[in-house]
């Protein structure tokens, strides 16, 4: 679904498919976190969605998991 400002909302149940091909930088993470993830070969959001959440949080901080939750629609607002 398109919104007036050019933003898009994925249809129910389609978030994974819509987000998976996007670059990790689309999550608006710190540059150093994006660089670390890229060095590990994790370049797209879909690469992260299949990873254990506890491991991601432990290694890259809770902010990464919060951004994933926010992108998937399970977390409405996070503190930056």
Legacy VTK file of the C-alpha trace (Angstrom):
# vtk DataFile Version 3.0
C-alpha trace
ASCII
DATASET POLYDATA
POINTS 80 float
0.000 0.000 0.000
1.372 3.452 -0.866
1.061 6.468 1.399
0.922 10.075 0.265
4.561 10.827 1.107
5.945 7.939 -0.962
6.208 5.554 2.002
4.897 2.044 1.580
3.240 -0.397 3.933
3.511 -4.115 3.269
0.291 -6.080 3.156
-0.397 -8.243 6.219
1.929 -11.224 6.236
4.199 -9.726 3.560
6.698 -7.809 5.720
9.422 -10.461 5.532
9.353 -10.556 1.747
9.207 -6.781 1.437
12.090 -6.149 3.850
14.404 -9.070 3.072
16.083 -7.619 -0.048
16.692 -4.187 1.486
20.214 -3.255 2.598
20.922 -3.381 6.323
21.626 0.361 6.227
17.865 0.858 5.683
17.434 0.009 9.374
19.170 3.299 10.258
21.814 1.623 12.396
25.110 3.182 13.423
27.685 3.105 10.621
30.052 0.927 12.651
27.342 -1.710 13.206
26.523 -1.770 9.485
30.245 -2.136 8.692
30.639 -5.021 11.177
27.617 -6.822 9.754
28.876 -6.325 6.200
32.284 -7.768 7.113
30.453 -10.881 8.290
28.654 -11.131 4.952
25.344 -9.887 6.338
24.263 -7.257 3.816
20.501 -7.491 3.525
17.782 -7.340 6.163
16.809 -10.892 5.236
20.290 -12.026 6.279
19.505 -10.818 9.808
15.931 -12.040 10.104
17.047 -15.676 10.187
19.704 -15.133 12.852
19.148 -15.878 16.571
17.968 -12.650 18.188
19.853 -13.173 21.443
23.134 -13.562 19.551
22.489 -10.422 17.484
21.674 -8.409 20.609
24.714 -9.725 22.474
27.135 -9.024 19.640
25.721 -5.841 18.102
23.533 -4.340 20.822
19.836 -4.301 21.603
19.361 -1.433 19.126
19.790 -3.805 16.192
17.062 -6.145 17.421
14.811 -3.177 18.210
15.248 -1.823 14.682
14.379 -5.230 13.239
11.272 -5.390 15.434
10.300 -1.883 14.397
10.749 -2.690 10.697
8.643 -5.832 11.045
5.903 -3.858 12.802
6.152 -5.559 16.154
7.638 -2.506 17.892
6.075 0.855 17.246
8.642 3.220 18.761
12.133 2.873 20.154
14.399 5.279 21.955
17.461 6.306 19.949
LINES 1 81
80 0 1 2 3 4 5 6 7 8 9 10 11 12 13 14 15 16 17 18 19 20 21 22 23 24 25 26 27 28 29 30 31 32 33 34 35 36 37 38 39 40 41 42 43 44 45 46 47 48 49 50 51 52 53 54 55 56 57 58 59 60 61 62 63 64 65 66 67 68 69 70 71 72 73 74 75 76 77 78 79
